[in-house]
Amino acid sequence: MMKVLGTSKFGRQNLAFSTDHPKPTPTKPTDLLIRVLYTDLNPVDHHKLNMKPDGTPTPSGCFIVGYGGVGTVESISPDATENEQQLLHKHVCFLADPRNDGSYAQYIVVDRRLVTVIPDGVPLEAAACIPVAGVTALECLEKVGLPVSNSNNGLVTPIMPSPSGEKHRLLIVGGAGGVGSWATQLARSVYGSKIEIFCTTGSQESNDWCIKMGADATISHNEVETKLGTGPKGSCDSIICLAEPTTAIFASLAEVLRPYGKICLVVAGEGIKALDMSFIFFKCGTVCTETVFSSIRCGYYIDQASEMCSILEAIKQGR
């Protein structure tokens, strides 16, 4: 048995500790049993807990959220390769399958393709926030033309020049949260002064935080069109939108997007059902979406262990 923080009813206020939850057992050749040391906290946890009206019974008894963290590998399949066997007893960073019990627990079963060893010198508590927020940020940057991983033989693809002839500009809508903070730090660590980073915020505290993370400037959420260049030429080459793309927000993004620019949407909601793409079409822009769990659902399409490793190495090197 093990201790968990879970609920049998939807609604985050219904979370409660339990000490008699069954300890999970690996059932697949790719499964690892991990003793959780630190779990991350993310908006997806709250979304999962509030999927149905407060008090609605969960479909399978105790519902456990939490989809990433840090732990120690306690067991591994005997069918694993020699390299994979070396994970045993190591401190690892892990991303969890959202279809299974999560990391608000003492133990979790994780696919070994979603695990990477934490190098010496990286604090475990810092590594725990990499799997969901950090990897989401890394994948967003890749999609808007700012690759930061070391998958290309250790080399990062040179930044694509802005068609405007000016410095490449990245706009992060909602820059003070976990994903926005990671995106700012990763982009700055890789591209340095070759890139200009603007973040939208809603308070002075958030302004200060974004600047500390590496942003060049901050603007209010409702100042995108008034503070940045609009029209056919636009002013932003890459945009990461970490807010629901309402009609007003998406219209502002279309206005400030430069020709051949790229937008990555991370939050869905009702607004995504009615996006007006007309100005994006005129600018030959690209709009893509990002959910960190899509690769898991699609059969491990992306090597997310390597993505976590890239971020860990950046931390180790002090970048």
Residue, then its C-alpha position, 0 to 999 in steps of 0.5 A: m500500500m502507499k500514500v496518495l493525494g487523490t479524490s473519488k469525486f471531481g472538484r479540486q477541493n475534494l482532494a484528500f490524503s489516503t494511506d491505503h491505496p494499492k501500490p502500482t505494479p508494472t505490467k508492460p516490458t517498458d514500465l518502470l516503477i518509480r518512487v516519487l520524490y517531488t511532483d510538479l504542480n500544473p494547470v492541467d492538474h486542476h483541469k483534470l480535477n474539474m472536468k465534471p461538476d463538483g461532487t460527481p463521482t470519478p469513474s474508477g475510484c480514487f483519482i490521482v493527478g500529477y503528470g511529471g516529477v522526479g523520483t528513484v527507479e525501483s524496478i525495471s523489466p528484465d527485458a530492458t536493454e543493458n543501457e536501460q537497466q542502468l536506470l535502476h536506483k537512479h534519480v530520474c526526471f519523468l513525464a507521466d501518461p495522463r491516462n494512468d494514475g499520476s504523481y500525487a503519490q508515493y509511487i508511479v509506473v512510467d514508460r521508460r521512454l519518458v524518463t531521463v537521468i538527472p545529472d549531478g549538480v541539478p537540484l531535484e526539486a528544480a528538475a521536477c518542473i521540467p517534464v510538463a512545463g519545461v518540455t511544453a515550452l521547448e516544444c512550443l519554441e521548436k514549433v515557432g522556429l526557435p529550436v533549443s534541443n540538442s537533437n541535431n548532433g548537439l547543434v542548434t539550428p541557426i535562427m531564421p532571419s526575420p523577413s523584416g530585416e530586423k532582430h527576430r522577435l518572440l512574443i509570449v502571451g502570458g509570460a509569467g507562468g511556468v511555460g512562459s518562464w521556461a520559454t523565455q529562459l530557454a530562448r534567451s540561453v540559446y539565442g542570447s542577444k540575437i532575439e528580442i523577447f516580449c511578454t504580456t503580463g497582468s501585474q507589476e510583479s509579473n513584469d518584474w518576474c519576466i524581466k528576471m527570466g530574460a525578457d527584453a520588455t513586458i506589455s499589458h495583455n490588452e496592449v498587444e496592438t497598441k504597443l507592437g507594430t500591426g498591419p501587413k508588416g506586423s512586428c513579431d516573427s514567433i508567437i507563443c500564446l499561453a492564454e485561451p485564443t479568444t476572438a479578440i486575442f487571436a485578432s491581435l496576434a494576427e495583426v502583429l504577426r510578421p509575414y511567414g511568422k509562426i503562432c503556437l497555441v497552447v490553450a484550447g477552450e471555446g475560442i479555438k472553435a472559431l479562429d479567423m485565419s484570414f489575415i494569417f492567410f494573407k501573411c502566409g503565416t503558420v498556426c500550430t498547437e501544442t499539448v505535451f501529452s499528444s506524443i504519448r497518445c500517438g505512440y511516443y512520436i517524439d523523444q521527450a526523454s531527450e527533450m528533458c535531457s536537453i533542459l537538464e544539461a542547460i541547467k547543469q551548465g548554468r545557462 
